[in-house]
């Protein structure tokens, strides 16, 4: 763990950090009068070891914790591409959720994940970070599915947050999936195979192929032709064994009915070309949400992956909000 008195000690010395299994994980070095950290930690979260990446040139900077999309995805390996500016203002934290990324490689979840279980994981991760980094609050950012977890913290533990960034958020996913299906049917009206497969989809989803066909033609519309391969289908259906029950839970989320008032600043980031989580639904929710501070930023050149499509604007927009929350 990061021990008491660490900051004072590191003004003059440096020493290795040892992870929970005793293996050396990082070197902490003084940077002027600041403490630099670049490490992977593996705390016990929800009964298993979960992998957390912490990177900063100054440990006293506020924490920005990313909640990855998916579910079952990781933002950790390519995080430098969309945090190179942010790291000058924040301590950047990436977390591989259970059954995703490095956490999955370390130890699979002993039970199938659920929304409730992963919401509890999120609270434990934040509590761990506050203790380890000696902070009172964090900045929290949810990407896509990550907003399922993030808005739970906004609702139940706003006292832990300086602000929340909702990036292409899940707001009313059942309505969003229906809107997506209509859009794809119209777009692929002249494609007989697409029309046939899209016509077979049930919403709410009854079988894993329902979500598969919807995502297949969404990704194909975005230019990802590999989705027509058997490998993609087999991989998607393998993913579904773990995550389709979770996504069916997500389909029941309807924030306009359950969360109209929050007690921390909330900033919405919306890709103009996003049809996976409806931009129109997000805008409408933003307008009705009562928050101490709020704003909505539209990214004209982005679809569902703003941090990938417009990484510079993504970062500068986050940094600009610091003046609003301080």
Secondary structure, DSSP 8 states (H G I E B T S, - for coil): ---TTHHHHTTT--EEEE-TTS-EEEEEEEETTEEEEEEEEEEEETTEEEEEEEEES-TTSEEEEEE-STTT---STTGGGGTTTGGGTEEEEEE--TTSHHHHHH---SS---HHHHHHHHHHHHHHHHHHHT-S-EEEEEETTHHHHHHHHHHH-GGGEEEEEEES--SBHHHHHHHHHHHHHHHTTT-HHHHHHHHT--SS--SHHHHHHHHHHHHHHTT-GGGGSHHHHHHHHHHHHHHHHHHHHHTT-BHHHH-SB-SSEEEEEEETT-TTTTHHHHHHHHHH-B-SSEEEEEETT-SS-HHHHSHHHHHHHHHHHHHHH-
